[in-house]
Amino acid sequence: MRKAIGDVIEGLRGQPLALALVVINLLFLSGFAFMLREIAQAVERKDALLAEIASHCMK
């Protein structure tokens, strides 16, 4: 496994454009994952707030 990873890294060093594409893709995917996490947290906060408002209306 380590040898395969080493071979990939050596191959990417010889191809800077491929390395740049890999880095950009990783940044894009991590940014997308962060955005989805933030959206999920916002939805949770909204649901909790709506449940609290609904509980006050039911009194």
The first five atom37 places (N, CA, C, CB, O) and aatype in JSON, in Angstrom:
{
  "aatype": [12, 1, 11, 0, 9, 7, 3, 19, 9, 6, 7, 10, 1, 7, 5, 14, 10, 0, 10, 0, 10, 19, 19, 9, 2, 10, 10, 13, 10, 15, 7, 13, 0, 13, 12, 10, 1, 6, 9, 0, 5, 0, 19, 6, 1, 11, 3, 0, 10, 10, 0, 6, 9, 0, 15, 8, 4, 12, 11],
  "atom_mask": [
    [1, 1, 1, 1, 1],
    [1, 1, 1, 1, 1],
    [1, 1, 1, 1, 1],
    [1, 1, 1, 1, 1],
    [1, 1, 1, 1, 1],
    [1, 1, 1, 0, 1],
    [1, 1, 1, 1, 1],
    [1, 1, 1, 1, 1],
    [1, 1, 1, 1, 1],
    [1, 1, 1, 1, 1],
    [1, 1, 1, 0, 1],
    [1, 1, 1, 1, 1],
    [1, 1, 1, 1, 1],
    [1, 1, 1, 0, 1],
    [1, 1, 1, 1, 1],
    [1, 1, 1, 1, 1],
    [1, 1, 1, 1, 1],
    [1, 1, 1, 1, 1],
    [1, 1, 1, 1, 1],
    [1, 1, 1, 1, 1],
    [1, 1, 1, 1, 1],
    [1, 1, 1, 1, 1],
    [1, 1, 1, 1, 1],
    [1, 1, 1, 1, 1],
    [1, 1, 1, 1, 1],
    [1, 1, 1, 1, 1],
    [1, 1, 1, 1, 1],
    [1, 1, 1, 1, 1],
    [1, 1, 1, 1, 1],
    [1, 1, 1, 1, 1],
    [1, 1, 1, 0, 1],
    [1, 1, 1, 1, 1],
    [1, 1, 1, 1, 1],
    [1, 1, 1, 1, 1],
    [1, 1, 1, 1, 1],
    [1, 1, 1, 1, 1],
    [1, 1, 1, 1, 1],
    [1, 1, 1, 1, 1],
    [1, 1, 1, 1, 1],
    [1, 1, 1, 1, 1],
    [1, 1, 1, 1, 1],
    [1, 1, 1, 1, 1],
    [1, 1, 1, 1, 1],
    [1, 1, 1, 1, 1],
    [1, 1, 1, 1, 1],
    [1, 1, 1, 1, 1],
    [1, 1, 1, 1, 1],
    [1, 1, 1, 1, 1],
    [1, 1, 1, 1, 1],
    [1, 1, 1, 1, 1],
    [1, 1, 1, 1, 1],
    [1, 1, 1, 1, 1],
    [1, 1, 1, 1, 1],
    [1, 1, 1, 1, 1],
    [1, 1, 1, 1, 1],
    [1, 1, 1, 1, 1],
    [1, 1, 1, 1, 1],
    [1, 1, 1, 1, 1],
    [1, 1, 1, 1, 1]
  ],
  "atom_positions": [
    [[0.83, -1.19, 0.0], [0.0, 0.0, 0.0], [0.87, 1.26, 0.0], [-0.94, 0.0, 1.21], [0.63, 2.19, -0.77]],
    [[1.88, 1.28, 0.86], [2.76, 2.46, 0.92], [3.51, 2.64, -0.4], [3.77, 2.32, 2.09], [3.73, 3.77, -0.85]],
    [[3.9, 1.53, -1.0], [4.62, 1.63, -2.28], [3.72, 2.22, -3.35], [5.14, 0.24, -2.72], [4.16, 3.03, -4.16]],
    [[2.47, 1.82, -3.35], [1.52, 2.35, -4.34], [1.31, 3.84, -4.13], [0.16, 1.61, -4.26], [1.27, 4.61, -5.1]],
    [[1.18, 4.26, -2.88], [1.01, 5.69, -2.59], [2.26, 6.45, -2.99], [0.71, 5.9, -1.09], [2.17, 7.55, -3.56]],
    [[3.43, 5.88, -2.71], [4.68, 6.52, -3.11], [4.79, 6.65, -4.62], [0.0, 0.0, 0.0], [5.26, 7.67, -5.13]],
    [[4.34, 5.63, -5.33], [4.36, 5.69, -6.8], [3.42, 6.76, -7.33], [3.98, 4.33, -7.39], [3.75, 7.46, -8.29]],
    [[2.27, 6.89, -6.71], [1.32, 7.93, -7.14], [1.9, 9.31, -6.89], [-0.03, 7.78, -6.39], [1.8, 10.19, -7.75]],
    [[2.51, 9.5, -5.74], [3.1, 10.8, -5.41], [4.23, 11.12, -6.39], [3.63, 10.82, -3.96], [4.33, 12.25, -6.87]],
    [[5.06, 10.15, -6.68], [6.15, 10.37, -7.65], [5.6, 10.69, -9.03], [7.06, 9.15, -7.72], [6.15, 11.53, -9.74]],
    [[4.54, 10.03, -9.41], [3.92, 10.3, -10.7], [3.34, 11.7, -10.77], [0.0, 0.0, 0.0], [3.44, 12.37, -11.8]],
    [[2.74, 12.14, -9.66], [2.17, 13.49, -9.64], [3.25, 14.57, -9.62], [1.26, 13.65, -8.42], [3.04, 15.68, -10.13]],
    [[4.38, 14.26, -9.03], [5.48, 15.24, -9.04], [5.96, 15.51, -10.46], [6.65, 14.75, -8.17], [6.39, 16.62, -10.78]],
    [[5.9, 14.51, -11.29], [6.32, 14.66, -12.68], [5.26, 15.34, -13.53], [0.0, 0.0, 0.0], [5.55, 15.76, -14.65]],
    [[4.05, 15.45, -13.02], [2.94, 16.04, -13.77], [2.29, 17.13, -12.91], [1.89, 14.94, -14.19], [1.3, 16.86, -12.23]],
    [[2.81, 18.34, -12.94], [2.27, 19.39, -12.07], [0.81, 19.74, -12.37], [3.12, 20.63, -12.19], [0.07, 20.12, -11.46]],
    [[0.38, 19.61, -13.62], [-1.02, 19.91, -13.94], [-1.94, 18.89, -13.27], [-1.23, 19.91, -15.46], [-2.99, 19.27, -12.74]],
    [[-1.57, 17.63, -13.29], [-2.38, 16.6, -12.64], [-2.4, 16.83, -11.13], [-1.83, 15.19, -12.96], [-3.45, 16.66, -10.49]],
    [[-1.28, 17.21, -10.57], [-1.22, 17.5, -9.14], [-2.13, 18.66, -8.8], [0.22, 17.8, -8.71], [-2.85, 18.62, -7.8]],
    [[-2.11, 19.71, -9.61], [-2.96, 20.87, -9.37], [-4.44, 20.47, -9.45], [-2.66, 21.99, -10.4], [-5.24, 20.93, -8.63]],
    [[-4.8, 19.63, -10.39], [-6.19, 19.19, -10.51], [-6.62, 18.37, -9.3], [-6.37, 18.36, -11.79], [-7.74, 18.51, -8.81]],
    [[-5.73, 17.51, -8.82], [-6.04, 16.71, -7.64], [-6.25, 17.62, -6.43], [-4.93, 15.69, -7.35], [-7.2, 17.44, -5.67]],
    [[-5.37, 18.59, -6.25], [-5.47, 19.51, -5.11], [-6.75, 20.33, -5.2], [-4.25, 20.45, -5.04], [-7.46, 20.48, -4.2]],
    [[-7.06, 20.85, -6.37], [-8.28, 21.65, -6.55], [-9.51, 20.8, -6.28], [-8.34, 22.24, -7.96], [-10.46, 21.26, -5.64]],
    [[-9.52, 19.57, -6.77], [-10.66, 18.69, -6.51], [-10.81, 18.4, -5.02], [-10.49, 17.38, -7.27], [-11.93, 18.39, -4.51]],
    [[-9.72, 18.16, -4.33], [-9.8, 17.91, -2.88], [-10.32, 19.15, -2.14], [-8.42, 17.51, -2.33], [-11.14, 19.02, -1.23]],
    [[-9.85, 20.33, -2.53], [-10.35, 21.55, -1.91], [-11.84, 21.74, -2.18], [-9.57, 22.76, -2.42], [-12.6, 22.12, -1.28]],
    [[-12.26, 21.48, -3.41], [-13.67, 21.61, -3.76], [-14.53, 20.65, -2.95], [-13.87, 21.36, -5.25], [-15.57, 21.04, -2.41]],
    [[-14.1, 19.39, -2.85], [-14.88, 18.4, -2.12], [-14.94, 18.71, -0.63], [-14.3, 17.02, -2.34], [-15.98, 18.54, 0.0]],
    [[-13.83, 19.16, -0.05], [-13.84, 19.5, 1.37], [-14.71, 20.74, 1.61], [-12.41, 19.74, 1.88], [-15.4, 20.81, 2.63]],
    [[-14.67, 21.7, 0.71], [-15.54, 22.87, 0.84], [-17.01, 22.49, 0.73], [0.0, 0.0, 0.0], [-17.85, 23.02, 1.47]],
    [[-17.33, 21.59, -0.17], [-18.7, 21.13, -0.33], [-19.17, 20.39, 0.92], [-18.83, 20.22, -1.57], [-20.3, 20.58, 1.36]],
    [[-18.31, 19.55, 1.5], [-18.66, 18.82, 2.71], [-18.89, 19.79, 3.87], [-17.55, 17.8, 3.07], [-19.81, 19.61, 4.65]],
    [[-18.05, 20.82, 3.97], [-18.21, 21.83, 5.02], [-19.54, 22.56, 4.84], [-17.04, 22.83, 5.0], [-20.25, 22.81, 5.81]],
    [[-19.87, 22.92, 3.6], [-21.11, 23.62, 3.32], [-22.32, 22.76, 3.7], [-21.18, 24.03, 1.84], [-23.27, 23.26, 4.29]],
    [[-22.28, 21.47, 3.36], [-23.38, 20.58, 3.72], [-23.54, 20.45, 5.23], [-23.17, 19.21, 3.1], [-24.66, 20.38, 5.74]],
    [[-22.41, 20.41, 5.94], [-22.48, 20.33, 7.4], [-23.12, 21.58, 7.98], [-21.08, 20.12, 7.99], [-23.94, 21.5, 8.89]],
    [[-22.73, 22.75, 7.46], [-23.3, 24.0, 7.94], [-24.8, 24.09, 7.65], [-22.58, 25.19, 7.31], [-25.57, 24.57, 8.48]],
    [[-25.21, 23.62, 6.47], [-26.63, 23.63, 6.13], [-27.41, 22.7, 7.06], [-26.84, 23.2, 4.66], [-28.5, 23.05, 7.52]],
    [[-26.86, 21.53, 7.34], [-27.53, 20.59, 8.23], [-27.67, 21.17, 9.63], [-26.76, 19.27, 8.29], [-28.71, 21.0, 10.27]],
    [[-26.65, 21.87, 10.12], [-26.74, 22.49, 11.43], [-27.77, 23.61, 11.45], [-25.37, 23.03, 11.85], [-28.49, 23.78, 12.43]],
    [[-27.84, 24.38, 10.37], [-28.84, 25.45, 10.29], [-30.25, 24.88, 10.29], [-28.61, 26.31, 9.04], [-31.15, 25.45, 10.92]],
    [[-30.46, 23.78, 9.6], [-31.78, 23.14, 9.56], [-32.14, 22.62, 10.95], [-31.8, 21.98, 8.53], [-33.29, 22.75, 11.37]],
    [[-31.17, 22.05, 11.66], [-31.43, 21.57, 13.02], [-31.82, 22.72, 13.94], [-30.2, 20.86, 13.58], [-32.75, 22.6, 14.73]],
    [[-31.11, 23.85, 13.83], [-31.45, 25.02, 14.65], [-32.84, 25.54, 14.31], [-30.41, 26.14, 14.45], [-33.61, 25.9, 15.21]],
    [[-33.17, 25.58, 13.02], [-34.49, 26.05, 12.6], [-35.58, 25.13, 13.13], [-34.57, 26.14, 11.07], [-36.6, 25.61, 13.62]],
    [[-35.37, 23.82, 13.04], [-36.37, 22.86, 13.53], [-36.57, 23.0, 15.04], [-35.95, 21.43, 13.18], [-37.69, 22.93, 15.53]],
    [[-35.47, 23.18, 15.77], [-35.58, 23.35, 17.21], [-36.33, 24.63, 17.55], [-34.18, 23.37, 17.86], [-37.16, 24.64, 18.46]],
    [[-36.05, 25.7, 16.84], [-36.75, 26.96, 17.07], [-38.23, 26.85, 16.75], [-36.11, 28.08, 16.24], [-39.07, 27.35, 17.5]],
    [[-38.57, 26.19, 15.65], [-39.97, 26.01, 15.29], [-40.7, 25.13, 16.32], [-40.09, 25.39, 13.9], [-41.86, 25.38, 16.63]],
    [[-40.01, 24.12, 16.83], [-40.63, 23.27, 17.86], [-40.87, 24.06, 19.13], [-39.74, 22.05, 18.15], [-41.89, 23.87, 19.79]],
    [[-39.93, 24.93, 19.48], [-40.11, 25.76, 20.68], [-41.27, 26.74, 20.49], [-38.81, 26.53, 20.99], [-42.06, 26.94, 21.41]],
    [[-41.36, 27.34, 19.31], [-42.46, 28.27, 19.02], [-43.79, 27.52, 19.06], [-42.26, 28.96, 17.63], [-44.77, 28.01, 19.62]],
    [[-43.83, 26.33, 18.48], [-45.06, 25.54, 18.48], [-45.48, 25.16, 19.89], [-44.88, 24.29, 17.63], [-46.67, 25.13, 20.19]],
    [[-44.5, 24.85, 20.75], [-44.84, 24.48, 22.12], [-45.44, 25.66, 22.87], [-43.6, 23.96, 22.86], [-46.31, 25.48, 23.73]],
    [[-45.0, 26.87, 22.57], [-45.58, 28.05, 23.21], [-46.98, 28.32, 22.68], [-44.68, 29.29, 22.98], [-47.83, 28.82, 23.43]],
    [[-47.24, 28.02, 21.46], [-48.58, 28.24, 20.88], [-49.58, 27.23, 21.4], [-48.52, 28.17, 19.36], [-50.78, 27.52, 21.42]],
    [[-49.13, 26.05, 21.82], [-50.03, 25.01, 22.26], [-50.47, 25.21, 23.7], [-49.38, 23.65, 22.11], [-51.39, 24.54, 24.17]],
    [[-49.83, 26.14, 24.42], [-50.17, 26.36, 25.84], [-51.49, 27.06, 25.99], [-49.09, 27.16, 26.54], [-51.93, 27.32, 27.11]]
  ]
}
